[in-house]
Amino acid sequence: MSRARATPPRAGHRSPSPTPAPPPDGGRDASGRRLLLLTTSYPRWPGDPAGSFVAGSAQAFASAGWTVRVLAPADPEPPRRAGGGPAPAPDLPQVDVTRIPVGRRRRGGHLFYGAGAPENLLRDPRLLLQAPGFCAGLGARAWRLAPHADLVLAHWLLPCGLVGAYASRGRPCAAICHSGDLWLLERLPGRQVLAGQLLRRCHRLLFVSGQLCERFAALLPRPLWRLHEERSVVLPMGVHAPAPASAAQRQAARRDLGLPDGRLGLFLGRLVPIKGLTDLLHAAQGIPSLTLVLAGGGPLEDELRGQARALGLDCRFPGWVAGPTKERLLQAADALLLPSLILGGRTEGLPVAAMEALAAGVPVLASATGGLPEAVWPGVNGLLVLPEEPSRRRQGWRAALQQLAAAPAAEWDRQRAGAARSGQGYRWEALGPRLVAELVPDDRAARRPPGGDRTRGA
């Protein structure tokens, strides 16, 4: 894959879907290499949605023969299984997870888990008090372990990317930008200095969408643009998803889940403001033969349930789903619905749910925000709705839902086929080897000091 450029692509340009690439180093055995992975979110039990794509990246390296050490936040109140006792931790071969203490859980919750750090902070700014202790613990542990790693990899530019960049002390280091981290960086004092430090000290910056790559470039002084071109790459995270379902399988899945005939729109994710679900519910009012399933959890769940009842919608709330239940929902759905908003300048990167749906052959109806226009192609694998002011946005979503409800079966079968074609490259089987190949420096790059002489004084 060609490196992303600091200048935006021309209008209408689309990057090709990701395709499998040869293993790193031309297929040379990577056995014995060690990865130190820093993250603010990582699954706490099997099926936990928190940081599932981080676990996928860890497994990609483990599958390539690497030994992986993960540093992630501890949950002050870990979940317990029915009948007592802690819930089991995820079982990933060759992956060792160390939990960094965060501090006492406040009444407002946990900084990193639950609805996610941005939403948690909006609800209770005092949760920021948990950050210094975690960062200090993460930095101390990373400082001790980084000299023994062949690669330091950080998910999210802040705080993990910055911690990893300094802890690596000249060893190969890479950071992955997802969205909320860049939104935070754009609002910090000294953001140009911080962005420059990340670029100089990391041999690779990976962005899950081209839009994020362009926004990061806008933070850099002009002398660093060339280095940004050399060191930045756009590559989404991978997904695990069921194979595209046949018509008979869709009907069987609906029977198993107790869902009616007619068109079924599915949402997967956190029930938080940036997801735009209030607009979706209002847009769906009065559309016949349309059932909505909002699968997930979060602070807006009770409010959304009340809105659905008041609007007279057939709307189901199964809570967080994983494993076979999630697969059955994807098999049953006619479309995945992602009415994401631009909230205070913040957008989503490229939601994992969009890639899961496409890989499962489910068309995606999405707002044209963040990285979604890079994955959803109108008329091919779904529809895009412009993120305008509330009343017009709801009109746009109503038109999209009416099209979903009224489109002939043959048209929707064509969209399903397009989704399946475009989604195959998002599976971890395809993206895992490519992720490793992009992040592991060749021997010459590993010997070169981060930043190179030409960036001094820039």
N, C-alpha and C positions, 0 to 999 in steps of 0.2 A: 504494500500500500504506500502510495506516495505521501510524503510528509505534508501536514497541513500548512497552509500559508497564512501569514499574518494579515494579508488583505482578503476581503470577502470574495467568494466565488461570484461569477457573473450570475445574473438573475436567471432562474430556471435550471441551473446546473444541479445535478444530483450525483453524489458519489455512488459507485456501484455497490451492490450488497456485498458484505464481507464474505470471503471464500477461504477455504482451508489453505494453509501455507505449510511449507516443509518445517520440520522441527528446527530449533535454534542450532546454530553452528553446523548447518548442512547435514543434520541428522546425527551428529556426534552425541554419544551417551552423556547425559547430564547428571548421571548418578554421582552422589557424593557432594553435590553443590547444596548450599544452605541459603535459604531465604528468610529474612527478618521482615515481617509484615506488620505495619502499624495501622490501626484503624480505630474509629470511634463507635463502630457498630459491628457486631458479630453475633451469629445465632447463639442463643443461650440454651436451647434444647432442640431436638429434631423437629423440623417443621417451623421453627421460629422464623418469621419473615425478616426480622431485623438483620440487615447486612447479609442477606442470602447471596447477593452477587459478590460480596467480599469472600465469602466461603467458597464460591465457585472459582474465583481467581486463585485462592489458595490450593484448591484441588487441581486446578490446571497445572500448577507447578509441581505438585506432588505426583501427578500422572506422568510428568516429564522426568521423574526420578529425583526431584529435589526434596530435601528435608526442610519443612516449613515451621517456623516459630512465629506465632501470632501474639501480638500485644493488643489487648482490647479492654474497654472499661468493664469493671464488675458491676453487677446490679446489686444495690444494697439490700434489696429484698427479692432474692431469686424465686421464681415460681416453684410451686410444690405440686407433685403429682397427687392424684386422687388417693386418699388413704394415708397421706403423710409421706415425708421424705422428699428430697429435692428432685426436680425433674432431671432426667438424664441429659448429659451434654451431647452435642452432635458427635457422631463417630466418623471421623475422616482420617483415613490412613495417612501416615507420615506428616500429620499436622498436629503440633503441640500448641495449645492455647493457654496463655498466661493472662489472668484477669487483673487489671490495675485498679486499686481502690479509688473510689470517687468521693466518698464521704457519706454522711447520713442522708437518707432520703428525706427531702422536705415534703410538706403537705402538698405542694404543687407537683411533685413527682420527681422524675429523674431527668438530668440534663440531656442524656444521649439516647435513651430508649423511649418506648411509647410512641408518641406522635412525631418524634424527631426533634433535634436540637432547635431549629428555627421556631417551630410551633410551640415547643415547650417554653422557650424564652419569651415569646409573645404573651403566653398565658401567665408566666411568673418570672419576671426578670431576675429575681433573687437566685434562681437556679444557676446563674452565671458564677456564683460563689463556689460552685463545685468544680469549675474549670481549672483554677490554679493548682489545686492538689492533684488532680488527674494529670495535668501537663507535667508537673514536677516528677510524679511517679513514672510517667511514660518516658520522659527525657532521661531520667536516671537509669532506668532499665535498658532503654535503647542505647545509651552511651556505653554500657557494659557489654552488650551483646553485638553491636554493630561491627566491631573489629573481627568477629568470628564469622561474619556473614559474607557470602559472595555477592549478594544484592540486598539492598534495603528498599522496600517498596511501601509507600504510604498511600492509603485511600483517603481522599480529601486533602486539599492543599493546606487547610488550617484545621486543627493545629498539627495534624500528623505529618503533613508534607514538610513544614518548617522544622519540626523536631527531627525528622529523619534526615533532612538536608544537613543539619549541623552535627547530628550524632554520627553520620556516616564517615565524616572526617576524611574525605577524599576517596572513599570506596564507592563503587557504583551505587547510585541512588536514583529512584524513579518515584514520581508522584502522579496520582490519578485525580483529575478534577471531575466532580459530579454535578454541581450546580450551586447548592446552598453555600458551599465553601467559597466559591468565586463571588457570590453576592455579598458575603461578609467581607472578603478582601477588598472589594470595590468601595466599601464604606469606611475602611479603617484609615486613620492618619498614617502617612508614610506608606501608602499602598504601592507606589511606584518602587520604593526601595525594597519592600517585601517581595513584590513580584520579581524584581531583578535578582534578588538573592535566591529565590526558588529556581529561577532559570539557570543561573550560574552554577549552583551547587548540585543540581540534578542533571544527570546525563540524558534523561528522558522525562518529558511531561506528556501525559496521555489525557485526552479530553474525550468524554463520551459522546460529544456532538460537536460539529463544526462551529455552531453558534457560540459555544463556550470558548473554543479556541480563539475565535475572533475577538471576543470580549477581553480575554486575557491579553491579547496582543495590544489592545487599546490602552492598557495600563503601562506598557513598556516605553522607555525612551527610544527614539529612533535608532541609536547605535546598537540596540539589542534585537532589532527586528530580524536580522539575518540569523542570529543564534537561535531565535525562536523558530524560524523556519527549519533549521537543522535538527532541533531537539524535540519538536512537538509532533504528535501524531494523533489522529482522530480514530478512535476505535471504541465501539460500545462494549458494555459488559455482556456476557453470554447468559443463556437461560436453559433450563430444563423444561420441556413441554411435551405433551402427548402428540402422537402423530395426528394429522388432519383426520377428522371423523367423516364417515359416510352418512348419508341421510338416515339409514337404519340405526347407526350408532348414535346419532343425535336424538332420535326418538327414544331409544333405550335409555340414554342418559337422563332425559327429561322424566321418564317414568320412574327411574331410580330415585331422582331428586324430588319427585312430587311437583314438577313444574308443568304448566298448561301448554297446549298447542298455541300457535300464533308466533309472533316475533319476540325474541328474547334478547334484551340488551344487558350486558354484564359489566359491572365495574369491579376492579380488583385494586385494593390499596388502602391507604390510611384515610380515615374520615376526618379530614382537616380542611381548613378554608381554601388553601391553594388548589385543591382538587375541583372546586367549582360545582359541587353536587347540588347546592340549592338551585342554581340556574337549571341544572338538568331536570330536577323534579318539577319545577314550574313549566319547563318546556314540554314535558311529557303529559301534562294534564289534558285529558279529553281525547287522547289518541287511542283509538280502539285496538284491541288485540295486541297490545304491547305490554309485556311484563318486564320489570326491572329487577335485577338482583345486585345489591350493593354489598359485596363481600369484603369485609375488612373491619377494622375497629379504630376508635379514636374519640377525641373529645366531643365531636359533633354528632355522635350516634343517636342520642336521645332526641336532639333537635331535629335531625333528619327523619327519624321515625314519625315524630309529630307532624312534620310538614307533609310527609307522604299520606298520612291518614287524612289530614285536612284537605288535601287535593284530590282525594278519592282514587289514588293510584294503586295498582297491583304491584307492590314493591316489597321484595323480600330482603331480610337482613340476616344472613347466616353467620355473621361474625367472621373472625379470621379463619381462613381455610388453607389447607395444605394437603399434600399427598394425593390419595385417590379422589377425595372430595373436590379438590381444586381441578384435577384433571377432568372429572366428570362435568364440572361447570363449564370448562373450556370446550368440551365436546358438545355440550347442550346449547351453547350461545350462538346466536346469529351475528352478533357484533360485540366488540369491546367498546365501552364508552369512556372517554377521557376528556371531560370538559374543563381542563386545567385553566387556571387564571394567570394573569400577570399581577402579582400582589406586591405592592410596594417596590416595584422594580425587580422582584424575584420571580424566576420561572423555574420550571423543572428542566432537568437535563434531557435524558431520554428514558422515560419510565420503563422499568423492567416489564411491567404488565403489557406494554405495547409489543415488546419483542416476544413475550410468551404467547400472546394471542396470534401474532403473525406466524410464528413457528408452528402453531397448532392449526393453521389454516382458518383463523377467525378474522374477518375484516375489522378495521379499527376506525371508529368515528372519534375524532379528536379536535381539540382547539389547536389553532396554528401558533403554538407557543413553544419556546425552548427548542429542543431538538426534534420535536414531533414531526415538523414538515420534512425532515430528512428521512423519515421512515415511512410515513403515510403518504401515499401517492393517490390523489383523487381519481376515481374511476378505475383504478387498478387493484388496490387493496383496502379501500376505505374512502372516507370523506374528511375534509378539513373545514372547520368553522372558524371564522375570523374572530379574534378576541377583542371585540369592540365594547362600548359602554353597556351597562347591564341590560337595558331594555332591548337593544339591537342584538346583543349576544344571545339573549333568550330566544329572539325571533330566529336567529341563525340555527340554534340548536333545535328549535321546534321543526324547522324545515328539514333538518337532517334526520330527526326521528320519524317524521312523516314519510320521508323517502325510505327509511329502513322498514317501516310498517307496510308500505304500499308497493315496494319494488317487486317485480315478478320473480318467481323462483329461479328462472334461468339467469337473470341478471345477478342475483345474489350468489348463485353457484359460480359464476364467472369471477366475482369478487373473492370468493373463498379460494378459488384456484390461484388467483393473483397473490393473495395473502400467503398461501403455502409456498409459492415460488420465492417471494421476497423474504420470507422468514427463515428459510433453511440455514442461511449464513449466520443467524443469530444464536444457533445452538452452541452449547459449550464444546461439543465435539468438533465444531468448525472453528470457533473463536479461541478455544483454549490454547492450541498450539500456536496460533497467530499472536495471542497476547504474550506468551513466553518469548517468542521470537522478536517481538517489538521491544520488549523491556530488557532483555539480556544484551549487554553491550558486547561487541566483538573485542578480541584481545587488545587491539590497537586503541579502541575507545577507552577500555578499562585502564590503560596506562596513561592516558592523557589527563592532565589536571582538569577538574571541572571548570568550565568557563573559557579556558584557553587564554593565551596572552592578550589576544586582541580585545578582550572585553574589559581589561583593567582600566579603571578610571572612567568607565562609561557611565 
